[in-house]
Amino acid sequence: MKRIFDIVVSSLILLLFLPFGILISILIAVSSRGGVFYIQQRVGKDQQQFGLFKFRTMAVNADKSGKLTVGMRDSRITAVGFFLRKYKLDEFPQFINVLSGTMSIVGPRPEVQEYVAMYTDLELEVLKVKPGITDLASLEYFNENDLLGSAKDPQKTYIEEVMPAKLALNKKYIANSSLGADLKIIWRTAKKIMS
């Protein structure tokens, strides 16, 4: 049922979003050097790596100076990228991941291998389900970039505070997952983006 829901909803969203996606692609292409999409390797279900799609919001090779984004005023973020990130529009290409089956609309956000390598055996349980575009942790840490931007040591804050808290929320979601719960998370996510 969840897979059918993912396919139907993702197809509709991608179809409706297509004109805006074309416009965003043009703006990215003409405003900064590099491709329209940014594809980052993330760890998905059963610890399988996959390429996560996003609209590119940073300068080319920006991830070489760190995987974490520290605040919306991170100097690596482009002018168009700032707008896309503010309204979470950079995340829309992930519906392609949902259609391909590597992600679900709702599920634990996929992490990069660097941080997954730090998971305990209990925390690795979150990798038994498909990762998602949104989840309880995404709602709780909706302004994560700003939080890390104000931290004295963003890397340490993420590893010692944010990551464990997000994993605890992921486990809570998995223990109580249902279509009804997913619909509530989708609705709450939409409200957060619109507010």
Backbone as CSV, one residue per row, in Angstrom:
resi,resn,N_x,N_y,N_z,CA_x,CA_y,CA_z,C_x,C_y,C_z
1,MET,0.822,-1.212,0.000,0.000,0.000,0.000,0.864,1.272,0.000
2,LYS,1.917,1.249,0.846,2.809,2.413,0.941,3.493,2.685,-0.398
3,ARG,3.918,1.615,-1.086,4.593,1.781,-2.375,3.641,2.355,-3.432
4,ILE,2.409,1.875,-3.438,1.408,2.397,-4.388,1.163,3.878,-4.115
5,PHE,1.024,4.216,-2.832,0.832,5.619,-2.429,2.005,6.471,-2.911
6,ASP,3.234,5.985,-2.697,4.433,6.711,-3.114,4.443,6.966,-4.626
7,ILE,4.121,5.941,-5.394,4.146,6.064,-6.856,3.096,7.058,-7.350
8,VAL,1.874,6.936,-6.845,0.774,7.802,-7.292,1.047,9.260,-6.925
9,VAL,1.390,9.493,-5.658,1.602,10.867,-5.186,2.837,11.493,-5.840
10,SER,3.924,10.741,-5.946,5.148,11.261,-6.569,4.916,11.616,-8.031
11,SER,4.183,10.770,-8.736,3.886,11.027,-10.148,3.090,12.316,-10.310
12,LEU,2.089,12.499,-9.455,1.263,13.713,-9.513,2.082,14.959,-9.191
13,ILE,2.889,14.871,-8.147,3.701,16.021,-7.734,4.707,16.394,-8.815
14,LEU,5.387,15.410,-9.377,6.376,15.689,-10.427,5.707,16.295,-11.661
15,LEU,4.514,15.820,-11.988,3.785,16.350,-13.136,3.374,17.799,-12.904
16,LEU,2.829,18.076,-11.720,2.392,19.431,-11.383,3.574,20.387,-11.239
17,PHE,4.688,19.853,-10.737,5.868,20.681,-10.455,6.724,20.929,-11.690
18,LEU,6.483,20.171,-12.762,7.338,20.225,-13.954,7.608,21.642,-14.474
19,PRO,6.568,22.499,-14.674,6.846,23.860,-15.171,7.768,24.653,-14.241
20,PHE,7.549,24.508,-12.919,8.400,25.203,-11.942,9.806,24.610,-11.951
21,GLY,9.880,23.302,-12.130,11.177,22.627,-12.184,12.006,23.103,-13.356
22,ILE,11.351,23.317,-14.491,12.051,23.830,-15.680,12.558,25.244,-15.422
23,LEU,11.716,26.074,-14.804,12.106,27.450,-14.484,13.278,27.473,-13.501
24,ILE,13.190,26.654,-12.459,14.269,26.571,-11.476,15.563,26.106,-12.142
25,SER,15.467,25.131,-13.027,16.646,24.612,-13.737,17.330,25.707,-14.547
26,ILE,16.528,26.530,-15.207,17.066,27.640,-16.009,17.770,28.648,-15.105
27,LEU,17.122,28.985,-13.983,17.708,29.958,-13.051,19.041,29.461,-12.485
28,ILE,19.098,28.186,-12.153,20.347,27.610,-11.630,21.433,27.652,-12.703
29,ALA,21.063,27.262,-13.928,22.033,27.177,-15.028,22.630,28.528,-15.393
30,VAL,21.798,29.586,-15.376,22.290,30.904,-15.810,22.940,31.705,-14.675
31,SER,22.691,31.300,-13.425,23.195,32.109,-12.307,24.535,31.649,-11.744
32,SER,24.902,30.389,-11.996,26.178,29.905,-11.465,26.698,28.735,-12.290
33,ARG,28.011,28.560,-12.264,28.652,27.498,-13.035,28.357,26.135,-12.404
34,GLY,28.081,25.142,-13.244,27.832,23.788,-12.760,26.506,23.248,-13.250
35,GLY,26.235,22.005,-12.948,25.002,21.356,-13.380,23.791,21.823,-12.590
36,VAL,22.626,21.445,-13.067,21.367,21.814,-12.425,21.135,20.971,-11.175
37,PHE,21.491,19.687,-11.262,21.259,18.781,-10.144,22.536,18.513,-9.359
38,TYR,22.345,18.241,-8.081,23.419,17.780,-7.216,23.028,16.375,-6.765
39,ILE,23.867,15.408,-7.049,23.571,14.029,-6.678,24.596,13.587,-5.637
40,GLN,24.100,13.307,-4.444,24.982,12.927,-3.343,24.729,11.475,-2.948
41,GLN,25.792,10.760,-2.687,25.657,9.369,-2.249,25.168,9.329,-0.806
42,ARG,24.056,8.646,-0.605,23.495,8.461,0.731,23.304,6.969,1.000
43,VAL,23.106,6.648,2.257,22.904,5.250,2.649,21.413,5.003,2.847
44,GLY,20.878,4.014,2.132,19.456,3.715,2.191,19.157,2.409,2.894
45,LYS,18.033,1.829,2.527,17.559,0.580,3.130,18.608,-0.530,2.992
46,ASP,18.798,-1.263,4.073,19.767,-2.365,4.122,21.190,-1.907,3.826
47,GLN,21.474,-0.640,4.158,22.801,-0.033,4.016,23.281,0.035,2.565
48,GLN,22.338,0.037,1.639,22.686,0.171,0.221,22.842,1.653,-0.132
49,GLN,23.932,2.004,-0.795,24.146,3.395,-1.182,23.368,3.718,-2.460
50,PHE,22.914,4.949,-2.570,22.202,5.400,-3.760,22.454,6.897,-3.956
51,GLY,22.202,7.379,-5.156,22.377,8.789,-5.452,21.111,9.578,-5.156
52,LEU,21.173,10.486,-4.185,20.033,11.316,-3.814,20.034,12.585,-4.665
53,PHE,18.902,12.864,-5.326,18.786,14.017,-6.219,18.339,15.274,-5.466
54,LYS,18.996,16.377,-5.775,18.570,17.697,-5.298,18.875,18.704,-6.394
55,PHE,18.161,19.829,-6.366,18.594,20.935,-7.204,19.879,21.476,-6.577
56,ARG,20.848,21.824,-7.404,22.126,22.337,-6.876,21.910,23.728,-6.292
57,THR,22.308,23.892,-5.039,22.146,25.174,-4.347,23.480,25.774,-3.911
58,MET,24.567,25.043,-4.160,25.879,25.516,-3.728,26.849,25.563,-4.897
59,ALA,27.969,26.210,-4.672,29.013,26.269,-5.695,29.525,24.858,-5.979
60,VAL,30.046,24.642,-7.164,30.575,23.334,-7.549,31.683,22.901,-6.584
61,ASN,31.659,21.635,-6.192,32.645,21.031,-5.281,32.606,21.608,-3.866
62,ALA,31.483,22.243,-3.505,31.362,22.832,-2.165,31.442,21.783,-1.072
63,ASP,31.002,20.549,-1.380,30.995,19.506,-0.353,32.400,19.050,0.039
64,LYS,33.403,19.449,-0.744,34.784,19.081,-0.407,35.286,19.818,0.831
65,SER,34.596,20.905,1.181,34.989,21.652,2.383,34.066,21.330,3.555
66,GLY,33.315,20.242,3.442,32.448,19.796,4.541,31.066,19.420,4.060
67,LYS,30.508,18.338,4.667,29.192,17.849,4.263,28.054,18.636,4.911
68,LEU,28.336,19.240,6.084,27.295,19.975,6.792,27.163,21.382,6.239
69,THR,25.906,21.852,6.167,25.655,23.244,5.795,25.424,24.003,7.085
70,VAL,26.233,25.037,7.313,26.173,25.748,8.588,25.471,27.091,8.432
71,GLY,24.157,27.055,8.461,23.372,28.281,8.358,23.043,28.628,6.926
72,MET,21.959,29.383,6.770,21.513,29.771,5.436,22.476,30.748,4.780
73,ARG,23.348,31.343,5.566,24.305,32.299,5.007,25.673,31.667,4.775
74,ASP,25.696,30.349,4.701,26.910,29.629,4.345,27.397,30.204,3.014
75,SER,28.652,30.632,2.975,29.179,31.328,1.785,29.168,30.466,0.525
76,ARG,29.022,29.148,0.686,29.010,28.258,-0.471,27.658,28.232,-1.178
77,ILE,26.614,28.736,-0.510,25.264,28.726,-1.077,25.126,29.854,-2.098
78,THR,24.589,29.531,-3.273,24.385,30.538,-4.319,23.149,31.379,-3.987
79,ALA,22.981,32.499,-4.723,21.823,33.379,-4.507,20.518,32.632,-4.776
80,VAL,20.469,31.897,-5.888,19.282,31.105,-6.213,19.125,29.981,-5.188
81,GLY,20.250,29.404,-4.782,20.238,28.330,-3.798,19.648,28.758,-2.467
82,PHE,19.907,29.990,-2.061,19.356,30.507,-0.805,17.832,30.468,-0.854
83,PHE,17.255,30.921,-1.974,15.800,30.920,-2.145,15.250,29.489,-2.155
84,LEU,15.913,28.610,-2.886,15.455,27.226,-2.991,15.475,26.523,-1.636
85,ARG,16.526,26.776,-0.867,16.641,26.141,0.441,15.609,26.694,1.423
86,LYS,15.356,27.977,1.345,14.409,28.615,2.264,13.038,27.962,2.171
87,TYR,12.618,27.635,0.943,11.290,27.047,0.731,11.358,25.549,0.432
88,LYS,12.520,24.940,0.716,12.734,23.496,0.532,12.506,23.025,-0.906
89,LEU,12.593,23.938,-1.867,12.371,23.573,-3.269,13.507,22.714,-3.822
90,ASP,14.672,22.800,-3.196,15.807,21.984,-3.657,15.563,20.492,-3.443
91,GLU,14.595,20.157,-2.570,14.316,18.762,-2.248,13.397,18.067,-3.265
92,PHE,12.702,18.839,-4.118,11.698,18.259,-5.005,12.208,17.148,-5.928
93,PRO,13.438,17.236,-6.457,13.913,16.143,-7.316,13.961,14.781,-6.618
94,GLN,13.856,14.767,-5.287,13.874,13.487,-4.579,12.625,12.652,-4.863
95,PHE,11.595,13.278,-5.441,10.431,12.484,-5.849,10.817,11.539,-6.994
96,ILE,11.916,11.859,-7.693,12.459,10.931,-8.703,13.003,9.695,-7.983
97,ASN,13.681,9.925,-6.841,14.163,8.811,-6.026,13.006,7.937,-5.540
98,VAL,11.900,8.591,-5.191,10.729,7.836,-4.717,10.181,6.966,-5.840
99,LEU,10.067,7.549,-7.029,9.570,6.777,-8.171,10.483,5.601,-8.506
100,SER,11.774,5.808,-8.371,12.729,4.742,-8.708,12.763,3.639,-7.646
101,GLY,12.213,3.934,-6.465,12.142,2.925,-5.411,13.239,2.978,-4.382
102,THR,14.161,3.936,-4.498,15.244,4.027,-3.509,14.810,4.794,-2.256
103,MET,13.711,5.554,-2.382,13.201,6.320,-1.248,11.683,6.195,-1.175
104,SER,11.147,6.643,-0.056,9.710,6.752,0.144,9.418,8.225,0.418
105,ILE,8.154,8.625,0.365,7.843,10.023,0.682,8.102,10.283,2.161
106,VAL,7.676,9.356,3.013,7.908,9.492,4.455,8.789,8.344,4.936
107,GLY,9.812,8.696,5.680,10.740,7.705,6.218,11.961,8.419,6.755
108,PRO,12.809,7.745,7.508,14.018,8.383,8.054,14.859,9.023,6.950
109,ARG,15.282,10.250,7.180,16.114,10.925,6.177,17.417,10.153,5.980
110,PRO,17.819,9.924,4.722,19.062,9.178,4.481,20.292,10.002,4.832
111,GLU,21.273,9.348,5.377,22.492,10.005,5.828,23.656,9.620,4.923
112,VAL,24.742,10.385,4.988,25.951,10.048,4.234,26.721,8.985,5.009
113,GLN,27.544,8.224,4.310,28.277,7.102,4.914,29.141,7.544,6.092
114,GLU,29.705,8.725,5.995,30.584,9.246,7.052,29.901,9.215,8.419
115,TYR,28.618,9.544,8.455,27.888,9.572,9.726,27.260,8.221,10.052
116,VAL,26.848,7.482,9.037,26.295,6.138,9.274,27.350,5.252,9.934
117,ALA,28.603,5.477,9.589,29.703,4.692,10.175,29.788,4.877,11.690
118,MET,29.168,5.926,12.209,29.189,6.197,13.647,27.984,5.600,14.375
119,TYR,27.015,5.048,13.635,25.816,4.482,14.253,26.165,3.278,15.131
120,THR,25.433,3.143,16.222,25.524,1.937,17.042,24.689,0.837,16.362
121,ASP,24.801,-0.373,16.855,24.004,-1.473,16.283,22.506,-1.174,16.381
122,LEU,22.098,-0.579,17.498,20.682,-0.243,17.675,20.248,0.850,16.694
123,GLU,21.124,1.807,16.466,20.799,2.901,15.543,20.732,2.421,14.097
124,LEU,21.482,1.377,13.772,21.457,0.824,12.415,20.099,0.222,12.062
125,GLU,19.242,0.030,13.075,17.896,-0.500,12.847,17.087,0.415,11.932
126,VAL,17.413,1.711,11.932,16.649,2.653,11.096,16.887,2.398,9.606
127,LEU,17.917,1.626,9.289,18.228,1.329,7.892,17.513,0.067,7.397
128,LYS,16.579,-0.422,8.184,15.788,-1.580,7.756,14.544,-1.154,6.968
129,VAL,14.320,0.154,6.900,13.202,0.682,6.109,13.743,1.667,5.071
130,LYS,12.920,1.959,4.059,13.350,2.931,3.043,13.460,4.320,3.658
131,PRO,14.471,5.062,3.265,14.578,6.445,3.723,13.498,7.291,3.057
132,GLY,13.239,8.469,3.610,12.176,9.307,3.068,12.592,10.743,2.821
133,ILE,11.677,11.476,2.175,11.890,12.901,1.920,11.636,13.691,3.203
134,THR,10.656,13.247,3.975,10.345,13.922,5.238,10.049,12.886,6.313
135,ASP,10.178,13.308,7.565,9.905,12.430,8.699,9.771,13.272,9.959
136,LEU,9.613,12.616,11.095,9.480,13.343,12.358,10.713,14.190,12.653
137,ALA,11.888,13.656,12.344,13.132,14.387,12.602,13.245,15.629,11.713
138,SER,12.765,15.534,10.479,12.785,16.686,9.567,11.924,17.814,10.117
139,LEU,10.797,17.442,10.740,9.910,18.446,11.329,10.533,19.072,12.563
140,GLU,11.120,18.225,13.409,11.731,18.706,14.652,12.946,19.590,14.367
141,TYR,13.699,19.234,13.325,14.914,19.979,12.987,14.751,20.680,11.636
142,PHE,13.599,21.322,11.469,13.277,22.008,10.219,14.300,23.105,9.918
143,ASN,14.812,23.745,10.965,15.809,24.819,10.810,17.188,24.366,11.283
144,GLU,17.513,23.131,10.943,18.789,22.541,11.381,19.995,23.361,10.927
145,ASN,19.949,23.881,9.705,21.085,24.661,9.193,21.380,25.874,10.068
146,ASP,20.313,26.543,10.520,20.489,27.711,11.385,21.050,27.300,12.746
147,LEU,20.565,26.167,13.247,21.049,25.656,14.528,22.545,25.376,14.464
148,LEU,22.970,24.708,13.384,24.390,24.394,13.222,25.206,25.654,12.944
149,GLY,24.585,26.617,12.247,25.271,27.872,11.937,25.611,28.677,13.176
150,SER,24.788,28.522,14.231,25.028,29.276,15.466,25.881,28.490,16.474
151,ALA,26.193,27.236,16.132,26.990,26.400,17.041,28.473,26.754,16.964
152,LYS,29.161,26.646,18.092,30.597,26.927,18.135,31.368,25.901,17.297
153,ASP,30.945,24.646,17.398,31.552,23.553,16.630,30.418,22.766,15.969
154,PRO,30.010,23.167,14.746,28.857,22.531,14.074,28.978,21.019,13.936
155,GLN,30.180,20.541,13.605,30.396,19.100,13.430,30.135,18.354,14.740
156,LYS,30.688,18.865,15.815,30.525,18.238,17.124,29.057,18.290,17.566
157,THR,28.418,19.422,17.348,27.009,19.578,17.719,26.138,18.586,16.957
158,TYR,26.444,18.414,15.670,25.661,17.486,14.865,25.844,16.046,15.351
159,ILE,27.080,15.650,15.557,27.378,14.260,15.934,26.891,13.921,17.341
160,GLU,27.090,14.848,18.278,26.791,14.539,19.679,25.367,14.883,20.101
161,GLU,24.725,15.837,19.419,23.390,16.260,19.846,22.309,15.982,18.801
162,VAL,22.505,16.526,17.608,21.459,16.451,16.585,21.249,15.027,16.075
163,MET,22.321,14.373,15.678,22.204,13.035,15.080,21.541,12.021,16.025
164,PRO,21.949,11.926,17.294,21.281,10.972,18.193,19.791,11.289,18.384
165,ALA,19.466,12.577,18.468,18.062,12.982,18.648,17.231,12.614,17.419
166,LYS,17.798,12.822,16.236,17.092,12.475,14.999,16.904,10.962,14.887
167,LEU,17.912,10.201,15.254,17.810,8.745,15.197,16.755,8.228,16.164
168,ALA,16.634,8.856,17.322,15.600,8.464,18.296,14.206,8.715,17.709
169,LEU,14.051,9.827,17.006,12.770,10.137,16.350,12.504,9.163,15.206
170,ASN,13.559,8.772,14.496,13.413,7.789,13.415,12.887,6.462,13.960
171,LYS,13.437,6.033,15.092,13.013,4.773,15.691,11.566,4.864,16.185
172,LYS,11.198,6.038,16.684,9.817,6.267,17.125,8.860,6.157,15.930
173,TYR,9.270,6.741,14.801,8.436,6.670,13.596,8.264,5.216,13.148
174,ILE,9.360,4.483,13.077,9.319,3.095,12.604,8.410,2.238,13.493
175,ALA,8.469,2.487,14.807,7.668,1.709,15.754,6.175,1.998,15.615
176,ASN,5.835,3.166,15.065,4.420,3.561,14.969,4.016,3.929,13.545
177,SER,4.688,3.359,12.546,4.414,3.749,11.159,3.085,3.190,10.659
178,SER,2.397,4.021,9.894,1.129,3.642,9.261,0.835,4.686,8.200
179,LEU,-0.106,4.409,7.316,-0.469,5.383,6.287,-1.033,6.646,6.924
180,GLY,-1.811,6.466,7.987,-2.370,7.624,8.698,-1.277,8.504,9.284
181,ALA,-0.271,7.869,9.887,0.851,8.623,10.470,1.624,9.351,9.375
182,ASP,1.805,8.677,8.227,2.508,9.297,7.095,1.761,10.532,6.592
183,LEU,0.444,10.423,6.484,-0.371,11.553,6.008,-0.263,12.747,6.952
184,LYS,-0.207,12.477,8.253,-0.049,13.560,9.242,1.308,14.237,9.078
185,ILE,2.348,13.438,8.855,3.697,14.002,8.675,3.766,14.833,7.398
186,ILE,3.157,14.340,6.327,3.120,15.089,5.059,2.396,16.420,5.255
187,TRP,1.257,16.397,5.945,0.479,17.608,6.193,1.262,18.602,7.044
188,ARG,1.924,18.101,8.107,2.712,18.979,8.963,3.900,19.570,8.214
189,THR,4.495,18.792,7.319,5.623,19.271,6.505,5.163,20.389,5.574
190,ALA,4.018,20.170,4.924,3.472,21.189,4.005,3.195,22.493,4.747
191,LYS,2.644,22.378,5.954,2.342,23.585,6.759,3.628,24.313,7.141
192,LYS,4.672,23.546,7.477,5.950,24.159,7.858,6.537,24.931,6.688
193,ILE,6.474,24.341,5.496,7.036,24.981,4.303,6.271,26.253,3.962
194,MET,4.952,26.206,4.125,4.107,27.354,3.765,4.184,28.486,4.785
195,SER,4.548,28.159,6.019,4.532,29.195,7.079,5.703,30.152,6.987
